[in-house]
Amino acid sequence: MAKSVSTTKHTSKKPIPKTASKKQTSVWAPGMPFGKINYLLMIGGILILLLGYFLLAGGGTDNPTEFSEAIFDTRRLYIAPIVLVIGFLIELVAIMYRPKIKEEEENSIASENKE
Protein backbone atom coordinates (compact mmCIF):
# COMPACT_ATOMS: atom_id res chain seq x y z
CA MET A 1 0.00 0.00 0.00
CA ALA A 2 2.85 2.34 -0.69
CA LYS A 3 1.96 5.59 -2.32
CA SER A 4 3.82 6.51 -5.43
CA VAL A 5 5.02 10.06 -5.65
CA SER A 6 5.57 11.59 -9.03
CA THR A 7 8.15 14.27 -9.34
CA THR A 8 7.79 16.71 -12.17
CA LYS A 9 10.07 19.59 -12.78
CA HIS A 10 8.54 22.82 -13.88
CA THR A 11 10.76 24.24 -16.55
CA SER A 12 8.91 27.41 -17.33
CA LYS A 13 11.47 30.08 -18.07
CA LYS A 14 9.67 33.28 -17.34
CA PRO A 15 11.78 36.42 -17.43
CA ILE A 16 12.37 37.96 -14.06
CA PRO A 17 11.08 41.53 -13.99
CA LYS A 18 13.66 44.15 -13.19
CA THR A 19 11.79 46.27 -10.69
CA ALA A 20 14.68 47.06 -8.40
CA SER A 21 16.22 50.46 -8.83
CA LYS A 22 19.95 51.01 -9.15
CA LYS A 23 20.18 52.20 -5.55
CA GLN A 24 18.58 49.02 -4.23
CA THR A 25 20.76 46.55 -6.05
CA SER A 26 23.92 45.57 -4.28
CA VAL A 27 26.80 44.08 -6.16
CA TRP A 28 28.81 41.42 -4.36
CA ALA A 29 32.01 40.22 -5.85
CA PRO A 30 32.56 36.49 -5.52
CA GLY A 31 35.37 35.35 -3.29
CA MET A 32 36.44 36.30 0.20
CA PRO A 33 33.83 37.91 2.44
CA PHE A 34 36.35 40.38 3.87
CA GLY A 35 38.99 42.46 2.17
CA LYS A 36 42.50 43.41 3.19
CA ILE A 37 41.28 46.46 5.09
CA ASN A 38 38.87 44.33 7.14
CA TYR A 39 41.62 41.95 8.20
CA LEU A 40 44.00 44.79 9.07
CA LEU A 41 41.29 46.39 11.23
CA MET A 42 40.63 43.04 12.93
CA ILE A 43 44.31 42.57 13.75
CA GLY A 44 44.51 46.13 15.09
CA GLY A 45 41.40 45.56 17.22
CA ILE A 46 42.80 42.33 18.63
CA LEU A 47 46.06 44.07 19.54
CA ILE A 48 44.15 46.85 21.32
CA LEU A 49 42.05 44.25 23.16
CA LEU A 50 45.21 42.47 24.30
CA LEU A 51 46.58 45.79 25.55
CA GLY A 52 43.34 46.42 27.44
CA TYR A 53 43.41 43.01 29.12
CA PHE A 54 47.08 43.51 29.98
CA LEU A 55 46.20 46.84 31.65
CA LEU A 56 43.36 45.12 33.52
CA ALA A 57 45.57 42.39 34.98
CA GLY A 58 47.33 42.47 38.33
CA GLY A 59 46.51 44.00 41.67
CA GLY A 60 46.47 40.80 43.70
CA THR A 61 48.51 39.75 46.71
CA ASP A 62 50.35 36.56 47.52
CA ASN A 63 48.83 36.38 51.01
CA PRO A 64 45.03 35.96 50.99
CA THR A 65 44.70 37.49 54.45
CA GLU A 66 46.06 40.86 53.32
CA PHE A 67 44.03 43.45 51.44
CA SER A 68 45.63 45.25 48.53
CA GLU A 69 44.54 48.74 47.44
CA ALA A 70 46.11 48.07 44.02
CA ILE A 71 42.83 46.62 42.73
CA PHE A 72 41.32 50.11 42.89
CA ASP A 73 44.04 51.68 40.76
CA THR A 74 43.01 54.21 38.08
CA ARG A 75 44.57 52.02 35.41
CA ARG A 76 42.29 49.07 36.27
CA LEU A 77 39.09 51.03 36.94
CA TYR A 78 39.11 53.59 34.14
CA ILE A 79 41.84 53.21 31.54
CA ALA A 80 41.60 49.46 30.87
CA PRO A 81 37.80 49.39 30.37
CA ILE A 82 37.98 52.37 27.99
CA VAL A 83 40.74 50.67 25.97
CA LEU A 84 38.68 47.46 25.86
CA VAL A 85 35.57 49.27 24.61
CA ILE A 86 37.64 50.97 21.90
CA GLY A 87 39.04 47.56 20.88
CA PHE A 88 35.55 46.03 20.64
CA LEU A 89 34.31 49.00 18.60
CA ILE A 90 37.22 48.57 16.18
CA GLU A 91 36.30 44.88 15.83
CA LEU A 92 32.69 45.84 15.08
CA VAL A 93 33.82 48.32 12.43
CA ALA A 94 36.17 45.69 10.96
CA ILE A 95 33.28 43.27 10.53
CA MET A 96 30.76 45.79 9.20
CA TYR A 97 33.09 47.77 6.88
CA ARG A 98 32.47 47.37 3.17
CA PRO A 99 34.56 49.46 0.80
CA LYS A 100 32.79 51.53 -1.81
CA ILE A 101 32.93 50.08 -5.31
CA LYS A 102 33.95 52.43 -8.08
CA GLU A 103 31.45 52.90 -10.89
CA GLU A 104 33.68 51.21 -13.50
CA GLU A 105 34.11 48.12 -11.31
CA GLU A 106 30.37 48.04 -10.59
CA ASN A 107 29.55 48.14 -14.30
CA SER A 108 32.05 45.38 -15.10
CA ILE A 109 30.74 43.15 -12.30
CA ALA A 110 27.13 43.80 -13.34
CA SER A 111 27.93 42.92 -16.98
CA GLU A 112 29.62 39.68 -15.85
CA ASN A 113 26.56 38.74 -13.80
CA LYS A 114 24.23 39.29 -16.78
CA GLU A 115 26.12 36.84 -18.97
Secondary structure, DSSP 8 states (H G I E B T S, - for coil): ---------------------TTT-----SS-SS-HHHHHHHHHHHHHHHHHHHHH-----SSTTS--GGGG-HIIIIIHHHHHHHHHHHHHHHHH------HHHHHHHHHHHH-
